[in-house]
C-alpha cells in the first residue's frame, strides 16, 4: 500500500524530506522557552513516571482539564530522553512528540488527498502543508491539539480504504480506521465535532452506490468502524460519565452563549474566521506571527481558486469536494461558537488539512491551464517545469525565513514562551542541593496546587512539581505575601 513502486512516487519522498526538516530542525532551540501550559503537561508526565499506583491517566483535570493520551506519550519520551541530559528534562523532549505527529499528518494528507483526488493534488497539498507556518508552528509546540488532525486524516483515510476493498480488507481497514479515529477523542476538545463528518462521508458513499453488494460493504465498514471507535474511546467516555464537570472544561466560560449578544458575536466570529486565511490572523505570538494571515498570500489565492474549482466539480457530481467543504465547516464550528481570541489559529487546527487540500486543487488547476496553453515539449521541459521548481523552492525559503528567523528570533516570541522562566530553572539546576532555593511567584494565573500556573515552567525545568521533589531538591515556591519566610542565606528568584 505504501511502497515506492516507480519514479512517480518520488514526490512522496520529496514531501517527507521537506516535512522532516520543518518539523525537526533545531527543535531544541525553536521555539524558545517553555510556555506554562506546555510545562503543565510535562509536570503531569513526570509525576506519572514517579507514581507507581496512579500512573497513566485517561484525563488530567488540572489546568482546565486535558485528555491524557498526549501527556502519557510525553511521559514515555521523558523516561528515555532525560538520561541523555543528566536526568534533567528539557522543553524539546515535550515537543518532539508534536513534531512526530506533525510529520505523520503530512504523510497522511498525501495518501488521503491522493485517495480523494489524484497524486498531483496530493503532492501540492502536502507540500503546502509542510511549508505552512500555521502547521509548522503547532508541530513544534507541546500542545495535545496537534494530534487531532493526525487522527482525523488517518482515520478518514482508512475508512475510505475500507469502502474500496474486498470483504476481508474492508473489515481489517475498518478496524484500523475506527481505532485510529477513536484515539482522536483523546486529543483535543474540538475533535468532538467530527463524528458528523464521518456520517456525511458514509452517507455520500451510500447514496452514490446503489449496488446491493456495495451497500452491504458500506454497512460492514460502518459497523466495524463504529464498534472500534467506541471501544477505543470508551475509557474516556466512562471517565466523563463519572466526572461530567470535566467534559465541558472551559467551553462554558468561552462560549458565545455566555455573552449578551450571542447571534451578533457568532456573525462577527464567522467573519473573523473567514478573514484569518487572507487578511488578519491570530494575534497571539504563540499561535502565529501576530496578525499575519494564516496563509502565505500565494497559497491564500490558490485556496480561493480551489474553492471555486471545487464548487464547479460539485456540478459534475463529484462528491469529494463535499467531504472537503463539510470538513472545513465542521472544523470551524468550535472556533466560531467560542468567544475568546478570535481569530484563533489553535482552536482552528482541524481546519488545516481541508484548507491545504483546497489550495492544492487551486494550484494544480493553474498549473494545468499553463500546461495546456504551452504544449510545446521544449517549453515545458526548459521553462515551465524549472519555473515550477523555482517557485516551490521560494515557498520553502519563505517558510524557513518566516518561522526560524523572523518569528523564531522575535523578542515577543521569547516572552510568549516564558523563555526567562526556563533560564531561571536552569540557573537553579546549577546550584548545590544544600542551597535553599526560593521562587517567589508574582505572576498571575490559575492556581495549581496552591501555586499560580507560571511557576509550572520552572517546576518542569527543575523537576520539582511534587512536594516530595521540592523537599528533596530544597526548592520552595512562595506567594509574594510569604516572602518573609525566606532565610538570609537562600537563593531567591522572582517570577514576574
FISELUM-379128 format. One line per 2 residues: for each residue x, y, z of N, C-alpha, C. Coordinates in steps of 0.2 Angstrom, whole numbers. Each point is the difference from the previous one (the first is absolute). Layout:
% FISELUM-379128
X,Y,Z,X,Y,Z,X,Y,Z | ... $
***
This chain:
% FISELUM-379128
4,-6,0,-4,6,0,4,6,0 | 6,0,4,4,6,0,7,-1,-3 $
1,-5,-5,6,-1,-3,1,5,-5 | 7,2,-1,2,4,-6,1,-4,-6 $
-5,0,-4,0,-5,-6,4,3,-6 | 0,6,-1,3,3,-6,2,7,1 $
3,3,-5,2,7,1,-5,5,2 | -6,-1,-2,-6,5,1,-1,1,8 $
2,-5,4,-1,0,7,6,4,3 | 5,2,-3,5,4,3,-2,6,3 $
-6,2,-3,-3,6,3,-1,0,8 | -2,-6,2,-2,-2,7,7,1,4 $
5,-3,-3,7,1,3,2,7,1 | -1,4,-5,1,7,0,-4,4,6 $
-6,-2,0,-5,3,5,3,-2,7 | 2,-6,1,2,-3,7,6,4,2 $
5,1,-5,6,3,2,-1,7,2 | -5,4,-3,-1,7,1,-4,0,7 $
-5,-5,1,-3,0,6,4,-2,6 | 5,-4,-1,4,-2,6,5,6,2 $
2,4,-5,4,6,1,-4,5,4 | -6,2,-2,-4,5,4,-2,-3,6 $
-2,-6,1,-2,-2,7,5,-1,5 | 6,-2,-2,6,-2,4,6,4,1 $
1,4,-5,6,4,0,0,5,6 | 6,0,3,1,5,6,-6,0,5 $
-3,-6,1,-5,0,5,2,1,7 | 6,-1,1,3,1,7,0,8,2 $
-1,4,-5,1,7,1,-6,5,-3 | -3,-3,-5,-6,4,-2,-7,-4,0 $
-5,2,3,0,6,4,4,1,6 | 1,6,2,4,1,6,-4,-1,7 $
3,-1,5,-4,-1,6,-5,-6,1 | -4,1,4,-5,-5,2,-6,3,3 $
-6,0,-4,-6,4,3,-3,-5,5 | -2,4,6,-3,-4,6,-5,-6,-2 $
-4,1,-5,-5,-5,-2,4,-6,-2 | 5,1,-4,5,-6,-2,3,-3,6 $
2,4,4,4,-2,6,-5,-4,5 | -6,2,0,-5,-4,4,-1,-7,-3 $
0,-1,-6,0,-6,-3,6,-4,2 | 6,3,0,6,-3,1,0,-2,8 $
-2,4,4,0,-2,7,-5,-5,2 | -6,-1,-3,-4,-5,0,3,-7,-2 $
4,1,-6,3,-6,-3,6,-2,5 | 4,4,3,5,-2,5,-3,-3,6 $
-6,3,2,-3,-3,6,-3,-7,-1 | -2,-1,-6,-3,-6,-3,6,-6,1 $
6,2,-2,6,-4,0,2,-2,7 | -1,5,5,2,-1,7,-5,-4,4 $
-7,0,-2,-5,-4,3,-1,-7,-2 | 0,-4,5,0,-7,-1,-7,-3,0 $
-5,3,4,-7,-2,0,-4,4,-5 | 1,7,0,-5,4,-4,4,3,-6 $
3,-5,-5,4,3,-5,-4,3,-6 | 0,-3,-5,-3,3,-6,-8,1,1 $
-2,6,-2,-7,2,1,-3,1,-7 | -7,-2,0,-4,2,-5,-1,7,-1 $
-1,4,5,-1,7,0,4,3,6 | 3,6,-1,3,4,5,-4,6,1 $
-3,0,6,-5,6,1,3,7,1 | 6,0,2,3,7,2,1,4,-7 $
1,6,1,0,5,-5,-5,0,-5 | -7,0,2,-6,0,-3,-1,-7,-4 $
4,-5,2,-1,-7,-3,3,-1,-6 | 3,-6,-1,3,-2,-6,0,-8,-1 $
-2,-2,-6,0,-7,-2,7,-3,1 | 0,-6,3,7,-2,2,5,-3,-5 $
-2,-2,-6,4,-4,-4,6,4,-2 | 0,6,-1,6,4,-2,5,0,6 $
-2,1,6,4,1,6,3,-7,1 | -4,-5,-1,3,-7,1,5,-2,-5 $
0,2,-6,5,-1,-5,6,4,2 | -1,6,2,5,5,2,4,-4,6 $
-4,-3,5,4,-3,5,5,-5,-2 | -3,-4,-5,5,-6,-3,6,4,-3 $
-1,5,-4,6,3,-3,5,3,6 | -3,3,5,4,3,5,4,-6,4 $
-3,-5,0,4,-6,4,6,-2,-4 | 0,0,-7,5,-2,-3,5,6,-2 $
-2,6,0,4,6,-3,3,3,6 | -3,0,6,3,4,6,7,-3,1 $
2,-6,0,6,-3,1,6,3,-4 | -2,3,-6,4,3,-5,2,7,3 $
-3,3,5,1,6,2,1,0,8 | 4,-5,2,2,-1,7,-7,0,4 $
-5,-3,-2,-6,0,4,-5,6,0 | 2,5,-3,-4,6,0,-4,0,-6 $
-6,2,0,-5,1,-6,2,7,-3 | -2,0,-7,1,5,-4,-6,1,-4 $
-2,7,-2,-6,1,-4,0,-4,-7 | 5,-1,-3,0,-4,-6,-2,-7,1 $
1,-3,6,-3,-7,1,-7,0,0 | -4,5,2,-7,1,-1,-2,1,-7 $
4,4,-4,-3,2,-6,2,-5,-6 | 4,-5,2,2,-5,-5,-6,-4,-3 $
-4,-2,5,-6,-4,-2,-5,4,-4 | 0,7,1,-4,4,-5,3,0,-7 $
7,0,0,3,0,-7,-2,-6,-3 | 0,-6,3,-1,-6,-3,-7,-1,-2 $
-5,3,4,-7,0,-2,-1,4,-7 | 4,6,1,-1,5,-6,3,-3,-7 $
6,-4,1,3,-3,-6,-5,-5,-3 | -3,-5,5,-4,-5,-2,-7,3,-3 $
-2,6,2,-6,3,-3,1,2,-7 | 6,2,-1,2,2,-7,0,-6,-5 $
3,-5,3,0,-7,-4,-8,-2,-1 | -4,0,5,-7,-2,-1,-4,4,-4 $
2,7,0,-4,4,-5,2,-1,-7 | 6,-2,-2,2,-2,-6,-4,-6,-3 $
-1,-6,5,-4,-6,-2,-7,2,-1 | -3,4,5,-7,1,0,-2,4,-6 $
4,5,-2,-1,5,-5,0,-4,-7 | 5,-5,0,1,-4,-6,-7,-4,-1 $
-2,-2,6,-6,-5,0,-6,4,-3 | -1,6,3,-6,5,-2,1,3,-7 $
6,1,-2,1,4,-6,5,-4,-5 | 6,2,0,5,-3,-4,7,2,3 $
5,-3,-3,7,0,3,3,7,0 | -2,4,-6,2,7,-1,-3,4,6 $
-6,0,1,-3,4,6,3,-2,6 | 1,-7,1,3,-2,6,7,3,2 $
4,0,-6,7,3,1,-1,7,2 | -4,4,-4,0,7,2,-3,2,7 $
-5,-4,1,-3,1,7,4,-1,6 | 4,-6,-1,4,-2,6,7,5,0 $
2,2,-6,5,5,-1,-2,7,4 | -6,2,-2,-2,6,3,-1,-1,8 $
-2,-5,2,-1,-2,7,7,0,4 | 5,-3,-3,7,-1,3,3,7,0 $
-2,5,-4,4,6,0,-5,6,3 | -5,-2,3,-5,5,3,3,2,7 $
0,6,1,2,2,7,-5,-2,5 | -7,0,-2,-5,-2,4,1,-7,3 $
2,-4,-5,1,-7,2,6,-2,4 | 6,3,-3,6,-1,3,0,2,7 $
-3,6,1,0,3,7,-3,-5,5 | -5,-3,-1,-4,-5,5,4,-6,0 $
4,-2,-6,3,-6,0,6,0,5 | 2,6,3,6,1,4,-2,3,7 $
-6,-1,2,-2,3,6,-3,-6,4 | 1,-1,6,-2,-5,4,-8,0,2 $
-4,1,-5,-7,0,1,-3,-6,-2 | -5,-3,3,-3,-6,-2,-4,1,-7 $
-2,6,-1,-4,1,-6,3,-2,-7 | 6,-1,0,3,-2,-6,-2,-7,-2 $
-2,-4,5,-2,-7,-2,-7,0,-3 | -4,5,0,-7,0,-3,1,-1,-7 $
3,4,-4,0,-1,-7,4,-6,-2 | 4,-3,4,3,-6,-2,-5,-6,0 $
-3,0,6,-5,-6,1,-6,1,-5 | -2,6,-2,-6,1,-5,3,-2,-7 $
5,3,-2,3,-2,-7,1,-7,-1 | 3,-4,5,1,-7,-1,-6,-4,1 $
-5,2,5,-6,-3,1,-4,0,-6 | -1,6,-4,-4,0,-6,4,-4,-5 $
6,1,-1,4,-4,-5,-2,-8,0 | 1,-3,6,-2,-7,1,-7,-1,-1 $
-4,4,2,-8,-1,-2,-1,0,-7 | 3,4,-4,0,0,-7,3,-6,-3 $
5,-2,2,3,-7,-2,-4,-5,1 | -4,0,6,-4,-6,2,-6,0,-5 $
-2,6,-2,-6,0,-5,2,-2,-7 | 6,0,-1,2,-2,-7,3,-7,-1 $
1,-4,6,3,-6,-1,-5,-6,1 | 3,-6,-1,-4,-6,0,-2,-1,8 $
-4,-5,1,-4,-1,6,5,-1,6 | 6,-4,-1,4,-1,6,4,7,1 $
3,3,-5,3,6,1,-4,6,2 | -7,-1,-2,-4,5,3,-1,0,8 $
0,-6,2,0,-1,8,6,2,3 | 6,-2,-3,6,2,3,1,8,0 $
-1,3,-6,1,7,0,-5,4,4 | -6,-3,1,-5,3,4,2,0,7 $
3,-6,2,2,0,7,6,5,2 | 5,0,-5,5,4,1,-2,8,0 $
-4,1,-5,-3,7,-1,-4,2,6 | -4,-4,3,-4,1,6,4,1,6 $
5,-4,1,5,1,5,3,6,0 | 3,2,-6,4,6,0,-5,6,1 $
-6,0,-3,-5,5,1,-2,1,7 | -1,-6,3,-2,0,7,6,4,5 $
6,-1,-2,5,3,4,0,7,0 | -3,3,-6,0,7,-1,-4,4,6 $
-5,-4,3,-4,3,6,5,1,6 | 6,-2,0,4,1,5,5,6,-2 $
-2,3,-5,5,6,-2,-2,7,2 | -6,2,-2,-1,7,0,-8,1,0 $
-3,4,4,-7,1,1,-3,1,-7 | 3,4,-4,-3,1,-7,-2,-6,-4 $
4,-6,1,-1,-6,-3,-7,-3,1 | -3,2,5,-7,-3,1,-5,2,-5 $
1,5,-4,-4,2,-5,0,-5,-6 | 5,-4,-1,2,-4,-6,-4,-6,-2 $
-4,-3,5,-4,-5,-2,-5,2,-5 | -2,6,0,-5,2,-6,4,0,-6 $
6,1,-1,4,-1,-6,0,-7,-2 | 1,-5,4,0,-7,-1,-7,-2,-3 $
-5,2,3,-7,-1,-2,-1,2,-7 | 2,6,-2,-1,3,-6,4,-4,-5 $
6,-2,1,4,-4,-5,-4,-7,-1 | -2,-3,5,-4,-7,-1,-6,2,-4 $
-4,5,2,-6,2,-4,2,1,-7 | 5,3,-2,2,2,-7,1,-7,-4 $
4,-4,4,1,-7,-4,-6,-4,-1 | -5,1,5,-6,-4,0,-4,2,-6 $
-1,7,-1,-5,2,-5,3,0,-7 | 7,0,0,3,-1,-7,0,-7,-2 $
1,-5,4,0,-7,-2,-6,-3,2 | -4,-2,-5,-7,-3,1,1,-8,-1 $
6,-2,-1,1,-7,-1,-1,-4,7 | -4,-5,0,-2,-3,7,7,-3,3 $
4,-3,-4,6,-3,3,5,6,3 | 0,6,-4,4,5,3,-3,3,6 $
-6,1,0,-4,2,6,1,-4,6 | 1,-7,-1,1,-5,5,7,2,3 $
5,1,-5,7,2,2,0,6,5 | -4,5,-2,-1,6,3,-2,-1,8 $
-5,-4,0,-3,-2,7,5,-4,4 | 4,-4,-3,5,-4,3,5,5,3 $
3,4,-5,5,5,2,-3,5,6 | -6,2,-1,-3,4,5,0,-3,7 $
-2,-6,0,-1,-4,6,7,-1,4 | 5,-2,-4,6,-1,3,4,6,2 $
-1,5,-4,3,7,1,-3,3,7 | -6,-1,0,-4,3,6,2,-4,7 $
0,-6,-1,1,-5,6,7,2,3 | 5,0,-5,7,1,3,1,7,2 $
-3,5,-3,0,7,2,-3,0,8 | -5,-3,1,-3,0,7,4,-4,5 $
3,-6,-3,5,-3,5,6,4,2 | 3,3,-5,6,4,2,-2,6,4 $
-6,4,-2,-2,6,4,-3,-2,7 | -2,-6,1,-4,-2,6,3,3,6 $
6,-2,2,3,3,6,-1,7,1 | 1,4,-5,-1,7,1,-7,2,1 $
-5,-4,-3,-7,1,1,-2,-2,7 | 3,-5,2,-2,-2,7,2,5,5 $
6,3,-1,3,5,4,-5,6,1 | -2,2,-6,-5,6,-1,-6,-2,4 $
-3,-6,-1,-6,-2,3,1,1,8 | 6,-2,3,1,1,7,2,7,2 $
2,4,-5,3,7,2,-3,4,-6 | -7,1,0,-3,4,-5,3,8,0 $
2,2,5,3,7,0,6,1,-4 | 4,-5,-1,6,0,-4,-2,-1,-8 $
-6,-2,-1,-1,0,-8,0,6,-3 | -3,5,3,0,7,-4,6,4,2 $
4,-1,5,6,4,1,-2,7,0 | 4,4,-4,-1,7,0,-5,2,-6 $
-4,-5,-3,-4,2,-5,-6,5,2 | -3,-2,6,-5,5,2,2,7,1 $
7,1,3,2,6,1,2,4,-6 | 2,-3,-6,2,4,-6,-6,0,-5 $
-5,-4,1,-5,0,-5,-4,6,-1 | -2,1,-6,-4,6,-2,-7,0,4 $
-2,-6,2,-7,0,3,1,4,7 | 6,1,3,1,3,6,0,8,-1 $
0,2,-6,0,7,-2,-7,3,0 | 0,7,0,-6,4,0,-3,0,-7 $
4,-1,-5,-3,0,-7,3,-6,-4 | -2,-6,1,3,-6,-3,-1,0,-8 $
-5,2,-2,-1,0,-8,5,5,-3 | 0,6,3,5,5,-3,7,-3,1 $
2,-3,5,6,-2,1,2,-6,-5 | -5,-4,-1,1,-6,-5,1,3,-7 $
-3,5,-2,1,3,-6,7,3,-1 | 2,4,5,6,3,1,6,-6,-1 $
-1,-5,4,5,-5,1,0,-4,-7 | -5,-1,-4,0,-3,-6,4,4,-5 $
-1,7,0,3,4,-4,8,1,1 | 2,0,7,7,0,2,3,-7,-2 $
-4,-5,0,3,-7,-1,2,0,-8 | -5,2,-4,1,0,-7,6,5,-2 $
0,5,4,5,5,-2,7,-2,2 | 1,-5,5,6,-2,2,5,-3,-5 $
-3,-3,-5,3,-3,-6,5,5,-4 | -3,5,-2,3,5,-4,1,7,2 $
-3,2,6,0,7,2,3,1,7 | -3,-3,5,3,2,7,-1,-7,4 $
6,-2,2,0,-7,4,0,1,7 | 2,-5,3,0,0,8,6,5,2 $
-2,4,5,5,5,3,4,-3,6 | -1,-6,2,4,-3,5,7,-3,-3 $
5,3,3,7,-2,-3,1,-7,1 | -3,-4,4,1,-7,1,-3,-4,-6 $
-5,3,-3,-4,-3,-5,2,2,-7 | 3,6,0,0,2,-7,6,6,0 $
2,2,-6,4,6,0,-6,6,0 | 0,3,6,-6,3,2,-3,5,-5 $
-7,-2,-1,-4,4,-5,1,-2,-7 | 5,-4,-2,1,-2,-7,-6,-5,-2 $
-2,1,-6,-5,-6,-3,3,-7,1 | -4,-4,1,3,-7,2,3,-3,-7 $
-2,2,-5,3,-2,-7,4,5,-3 | 6,-3,-2,5,4,-4,-4,2,-6 $
0,7,-2,-5,3,-5,-1,-4,-7 | 6,-3,-3,-2,-4,-6,-4,-6,2 $
1,-3,6,-4,-6,2,-7,2,1 | -1,6,3,-6,3,1,-4,1,-6 $
3,2,-5,-3,1,-7,-2,-7,-3 | 4,-5,1,-1,-7,-3,-6,-3,4 $
0,2,7,-6,-3,4,-6,3,-3 | -1,6,-2,-6,3,-2,-2,-4,-7 $
5,0,-4,0,-4,-7,-3,-7,1 | 3,-3,5,-2,-7,2,-7,-1,2 $
-2,5,3,-7,0,2,-5,1,-6 | 2,5,-4,-4,1,-6,0,-7,-5 $
6,-3,0,0,-6,-4,-4,-5,3 | 1,-1,6,-4,-5,4,-8,1,-1 $
-2,6,0,-7,1,-1,-2,-2,-7 | 4,1,-5,-1,-2,-7,0,-7,0 $
4,-4,3,0,-7,0,-6,-3,3 | -3,4,5,-7,-3,3,-5,0,-6 $
0,4,-5,-5,0,-5,2,-6,-5 | 6,-3,1,1,-6,-4,-1,-6,4 $
-3,1,5,-2,-6,5,6,-4,2 | 5,4,2,6,-3,4,-1,2,7 $
0,-5,4,-2,1,7,6,1,5 | 6,-1,-3,6,2,4,0,7,3 $
-2,5,-4,0,7,3,-5,1,5 | -5,-4,0,-5,0,6,3,-2,6 $
4,-5,0,4,-2,6,4,5,3 | 4,4,-5,5,5,2,-4,6,3 $
-6,2,-4,-3,6,3,-4,-2,7 | -2,-6,0,-3,-2,7,5,0,5 $
6,-2,-1,5,-1,4,2,8,3 | 1,4,-5,2,7,2,-6,3,4 $
-6,-1,-2,-5,3,4,-1,-3,7 | 0,-6,1,0,-4,6,5,2,5 $
6,1,-3,6,1,4,0,8,2 | -4,4,-4,0,7,2,-5,1,6 $
-5,-5,1,-5,1,5,3,1,7 | 5,-3,3,3,1,7,3,7,0 $
2,3,-6,3,6,0,-5,6,1 | -5,-1,-5,-5,6,0,-5,0,6 $
-1,-5,3,-4,0,6,4,2,6 | 6,1,0,4,2,6,0,8,0 $
2,3,5,0,7,1,7,3,2 | 5,-4,-1,7,2,2,5,0,-5 $
3,5,-1,6,1,-4,-1,-2,-8 | -6,2,-2,-1,-1,-7,3,5,-5 $
3,-2,-5,1,-6,-3,5,-4,5 | -1,-7,0,4,-4,5,3,-6,-4 $
6,1,-2,3,-5,-4,1,-7,3 | 1,-1,7,0,-6,3,-7,-4,0 $
-5,4,2,-7,-3,0,-2,-2,-7 | 3,3,-5,-2,-2,-7,5,-5,-3 $
3,-4,4,5,-4,-3,-2,-6,-4 | -7,-2,1,-3,-5,-4,-2,3,-7 $
0,7,-1,-1,3,-6,6,-1,-5 | 6,-1,3,6,0,-4,0,-5,-6 $
-1,-7,1,0,-4,-6,-4,2,-5 | -7,1,1,-4,2,-6,2,6,-4 $
3,5,4,2,6,-2,5,-1,-6 | 5,-4,2,6,-1,-5,-2,-5,-5 $
-5,-4,1,-2,-4,-6,-4,4,-5 | -3,5,2,-3,5,-4,5,4,-4 $
5,2,4,6,4,-3,3,-4,-6 | 1,-7,2,3,-4,-5,-4,-1,-6 $
-7,0,1,-4,-1,-6,0,7,-4 | 1,5,3,1,7,-4,6,0,-3 $
6,-2,3,6,0,-3,1,-5,-6 | -3,-6,0,0,-4,-6,-4,2,-5 $
-6,4,1,-4,2,-5,4,6,-4 | 4,4,4,4,5,-4,5,-3,-4 $
4,-5,3,5,-3,-3,-2,-4,-7 | -6,-3,1,-3,-3,-6,-2,5,-6 $
-2,5,2,-2,5,-5,6,3,-3 | 5,1,3,7,2,-3,2,-5,-4 $
0,-6,2,2,-6,-4,-4,0,-7 | -6,1,1,-4,-1,-6,1,6,-5 $
2,6,2,1,5,-4,7,-1,-4 | 5,-3,4,6,-1,-3,2,-8,-1 $
-2,-3,-5,0,-7,-1,7,-2,-3 | 4,5,-2,6,-1,-3,5,-3,5 $
2,-6,-1,4,-4,5,6,3,2 | 4,4,-4,6,4,2,-2,5,5 $
-5,4,-1,-3,5,4,-1,-3,7 | -4,-6,0,-1,-3,6,6,-2,4 $
5,-3,-4,6,-3,3,4,5,3 | 1,5,-4,6,5,1,-3,7,4 $
-6,1,0,-3,6,2,-5,-1,6 | -5,-4,-2,-6,0,5,2,-5,6 $
3,-6,-1,2,-4,6,5,3,4 | 6,3,-3,4,3,4,-2,6,4 $
-5,4,-3,-3,5,3,-4,-2,6 | -4,-6,-1,-4,-3,6,5,-1,6 $
5,-4,-2,5,-2,5,3,7,4 | 1,5,-4,3,6,3,-6,3,5 $
-6,0,-2,-5,3,4,-1,-4,6 | 0,-7,0,-1,-4,6,6,1,4 $
6,1,-2,6,1,4,-1,7,3 | -3,5,-3,-1,6,4,-5,0,5 $
-5,-5,0,-4,-1,5,4,-3,6 | 4,-5,-1,4,-3,5,4,6,4 $
3,4,-4,5,5,2,-5,5,5 | -6,2,-3,-4,4,4,-2,-3,6 $
-2,-6,0,-2,-4,7,6,0,5 | 6,-1,-3,6,0,5,1,7,2 $
0,5,-4,2,6,2,-5,3,6 | -7,-1,-2,-5,2,4,0,-3,7 $
1,-7,0,-1,-4,6,7,1,5 | 5,-2,-3,7,-1,3,3,7,2 $
-1,5,-5,4,6,1,-5,6,3 | -5,2,-4,-4,5,1,-4,-1,7 $
-3,-6,0,-4,-2,6,4,-2,6 | 4,-5,-2,4,-4,5,5,4,4 $
2,6,-3,5,4,3,-3,7,3 | -7,0,-1,-4,6,2,0,0,8 $
1,6,3,0,1,7,-7,-2,3 | -5,2,-4,-7,-2,3,-1,-7,0 $
3,-4,-4,0,-7,1,3,-3,6 | 6,3,2,3,-2,6,-4,1,6 $
-4,6,0,-4,1,6,-6,-4,-1 | -3,-2,-5,-6,-4,-1,1,-7,2 $
6,-2,0,2,-7,2,4,0,7 | 0,6,3,3,0,7,7,-2,0 $
4,2,-5,7,-2,0,4,2,6 | -2,5,3,4,2,6,-1,-5,6 $
-6,-3,0,-2,-5,5,5,-6,-1 | 1,-2,-6,4,-6,-1,7,2,2 $
3,6,-1,7,2,3,0,0,7 | -5,2,3,-1,-1,8,1,-7,2 $
-4,-4,-3,0,-7,2,7,-3,-1 | 3,1,-6,7,-2,-1,5,3,5 $
-1,6,2,5,3,5,-1,-4,7 | -6,-2,1,-1,-3,7,3,-7,-1 $
-1,-4,-6,3,-6,-1,8,0,1 | 3,6,-1,7,0,1,3,1,7 $
-5,1,5,2,1,7,0,-6,4 | 4,0,5,1,-6,4,-7,-2,3 $
-1,-6,2,-6,-2,3,-1,3,7 | 5,1,3,-1,2,7,-1,8,0 $
0,3,-5,-2,7,0,-7,1,-1 | -3,3,5,-7,1,0,-2,5,-6 $
-5,-2,-4,-2,4,-6,-7,2,1 | -1,6,-1,-7,3,1,-2,3,-6 $
-6,-1,-3,-3,3,-6,-7,3,3 | 0,7,-1,-5,4,2,-4,1,-6 $
-7,-2,0,-4,0,-6,-4,6,0 | 2,5,-3,-4,6,-1,-5,0,-6 $
2,-4,-5,-4,0,-6,-7,-3,2 | -5,2,-4,-7,-2,2,-2,-6,-5 $
-4,-4,2,-3,-6,-4,-4,-4,5 | -3,-5,-4,-4,-5,4,4,-4,5 $
-2,-1,6,4,-3,5,0,-8,-1 | 6,-2,0,0,-8,0,4,-2,6 $
-4,-3,4,2,-3,7,3,6,4 | -3,6,0,1,5,4,5,5,-3 $
3,-1,-6,5,4,-3,-2,2,-7 | 0,7,-2,-2,2,-7,3,-4,-5 $
-3,-1,-6,2,-4,-6,7,2,-2 | 2,7,0,7,1,-3,5,-4,3 $
0,-2,6,5,-3,3,1,-7,-3 | -5,-3,-4,1,-6,-3,6,-1,-4 $
2,6,-3,6,-1,-5,6,-1,5 | 1,3,5,6,-1,4,0,-7,3 $
-6,-2,2,-1,-6,3,2,-6,-4 | -2,1,-7,2,-5,-5,8,0,-1 $
3,5,-1,7,1,-1,4,-3,6 | -3,1,6,4,-3,6,-3,-6,2 $
-5,-3,-3,-3,-6,2,-2,0,7 | -4,6,2,-2,1,7,-8,1,1 $
-4,-4,-4,-7,1,0,-3,-2,7 | 2,-6,2,-3,-3,6,3,3,6 $
-3,0,6,2,2,6,6,-4,2 | 0,-7,-1,6,-4,1,6,2,-3 $
0,2,-7,6,2,-3,2,7,2 | -5,4,1,2,7,3,4,-1,6 $
-2,-4,5,4,-1,6,6,-3,-1 | 1,-5,-5,6,-4,-1,5,5,-3 $
-2,5,-5,4,4,-3,1,7,3 | -3,1,6,0,6,4,-2,6,-4 $
-6,-1,-4,-3,5,-4,-6,2,3 | -2,6,1,-6,3,3,-3,5,-4 $
-7,-1,-1,-4,5,-4,-5,4,5 | 1,6,-1,-4,5,5,-4,5,-4 $
-5,2,3,-4,6,-2,3,6,3 | -1,6,-3,4,6,2,-1,1,8 $
-6,-1,2,-1,1,7,3,-4,5 | 4,-6,-3,3,-4,4,8,1,0 $
2,5,-3,7,2,-1,4,0,7 | -4,2,5,4,0,7,2,-7,2 $
-2,-5,-3,2,-7,2,7,-2,-3 | 3,5,-4,6,-2,-3,6,1,5 $
5,-5,1,6,1,4,5,5,-4 | 4,2,4,5,5,-2,5,-3,-5 $
2,-6,1,5,-3,-5,-3,-4,-6 | -7,2,-1,-3,-4,-6,1,4,-7 $
0,-4,-5,0,2,-7,-7,2,-2 | -2,6,-2,-6,2,-1,-1,2,-8 $
-6,-2,-3,-2,2,-6,-7,3,0 | -2,5,-4,-6,2,0,-3,-1,-7 $
-6,-3,-1,-4,-1,-6,-5,6,-1 | 2,4,-5,-4,6,0,-5,-1,-6 $
***
